Each structure stands twice: as structure tokens, then as C-alpha cells.
Amino acid sequence: FDKLQKDRSGFIYAGKPGPGYETYGPSANIQIVDKFMDLGNIKFALEEFRRKLRPELQDKIMIALKVDGETNTGLVSDIKQELREQNLLKLIYITTPGNALETY
């Protein structure tokens, strides 16, 4: 990312909490920036993120979505539906480097 892209990018992580975050439970959670939340709060978090941007960037937001490999696809679909409802259609998927042939 260049500086402009970083300024207008929001990050969403969906998955099981990692080491040090066990207090959030063993099941998949949603984290936007540095806050854990349930699906019902995504809309408000995204609206807050948008409001904090400079006016010329508010319609040019890119969302980077990182999902743990064990996360239910239904949760990912729900997140994507929330993004569509907010008209946040520029989506970047963050993956872990590896060899796809070794995972099967």
C-alpha cells in the first residue's frame, strides 16, 4: 500500500482469538481496528471509521479482510453482506503465504 491507500483502508479480522486474547473466548470473533465486536456492531464501527476520514476519502474506502482458516464461511458471508449494505465494495483479502498444494 502507498500512503494514500493506508489512509483510506480499514482492516477486519475474523477468526479465533490468538495468544493473549483468550479472554474473548475460543470461537471466531470479529475485530475491526483494535476492537472486538459482534456482527451487529460492524455497521456502527464502519460508519465511525468513515466519519474519521477526510471528506475526499470517505467514498474511496478499501477494506482489508483477513480470515482465520478455521472460521465458518457463514460469518464471512455475513461480514461481506454488511460491507455491501454500507456500499463498501472495494475488498482486499489478506492471505497467509504458503503452498496451496500442501494444504490438501
C-alpha positions in Angstrom: 0.0 0.0 0.0 1.1 3.5 -0.6 0.4 6.3 2.0 -2.9 7.3 0.3 -4.2 3.7 0.4 -3.3 3.2 4.0 -5.1 6.4 4.9 -8.4 5.0 3.5 -8.0 1.3 4.4 -9.9 -0.4 7.2 -9.0 -3.8 8.5 -11.3 -6.5 9.6 -10.1 -9.8 11.1 -12.4 -12.7 11.6 -11.3 -15.7 13.5 -10.4 -17.4 16.7 -8.6 -15.1 19.1 -4.9 -15.6 19.1 -2.5 -15.9 22.0 -3.0 -13.2 24.6 -6.7 -12.8 23.7 -8.1 -16.0 25.2 -10.5 -13.9 27.3 -12.6 -13.3 24.2 -13.4 -17.0 24.0 -12.5 -19.9 21.9 -14.8 -19.3 19.0 -14.5 -16.9 16.0 -14.8 -13.2 16.7 -14.7 -10.1 14.6 -12.1 -7.4 15.2 -12.1 -4.0 13.5 -9.0 -2.0 14.0 -8.4 -2.7 17.7 -11.9 -3.5 18.9 -13.6 -6.9 19.2 -17.3 -6.9 18.3 -20.3 -8.9 17.3 -21.8 -8.8 13.8 -24.5 -6.3 14.9 -21.9 -3.7 15.7 -20.0 -3.8 12.4 -22.2 -1.2 10.8 -21.5 1.3 13.5 -17.8 0.6 13.5 -17.6 1.1 9.7 -19.6 4.4 10.0 -17.3 5.6 12.6 -14.3 4.7 10.5 -15.8 6.6 7.5 -16.5 9.7 9.6 -12.9 9.9 10.8 -11.6 10.1 7.2 -11.0 13.3 5.3 -14.1 14.1 3.2 -12.4 13.4 -0.1 -11.6 9.8 1.0 -14.9 8.8 2.6 -16.2 7.4 -0.7 -12.9 5.6 -1.5 -12.5 3.3 1.4 -10.9 -0.1 0.9 -11.5 -2.9 3.4 -8.8 -5.5 4.0 -10.4 -8.7 5.3 -8.2 -11.3 7.0 -10.0 -14.5 8.0 -8.6 -17.4 10.0 -8.6 -20.7 8.1 -10.9 -22.3 10.6 -13.6 -19.6 10.5 -17.1 -20.5 9.4 -17.9 -19.3 5.9 -21.3 -18.1 7.1 -19.5 -15.5 9.3 -17.5 -14.3 6.3 -20.7 -14.0 4.2 -22.4 -12.0 7.0 -19.4 -9.6 7.1 -19.5 -9.2 3.3 -23.3 -8.5 3.4 -22.7 -5.7 6.0 -20.0 -4.3 3.7 -22.4 -4.3 0.7 -25.1 -2.6 2.8 -22.6 0.2 3.6 -21.6 0.4 0.0 -18.0 -0.6 0.8 -17.3 -2.7 -2.2 -13.5 -2.4 -2.5 -12.4 -5.5 -0.7 -8.9 -6.9 -0.3 -8.4 -10.4 1.0 -5.2 -10.9 3.1 -3.9 -14.4 3.0 -1.1 -16.3 4.6 1.8 -17.2 2.4 2.1 -20.9 1.7 1.9 -23.7 -0.8 -1.8 -24.5 -1.7 -0.8 -27.9 -2.8 0.5 -28.8 0.7 -2.8 -27.9 2.3 -4.8 -30.6 0.6 
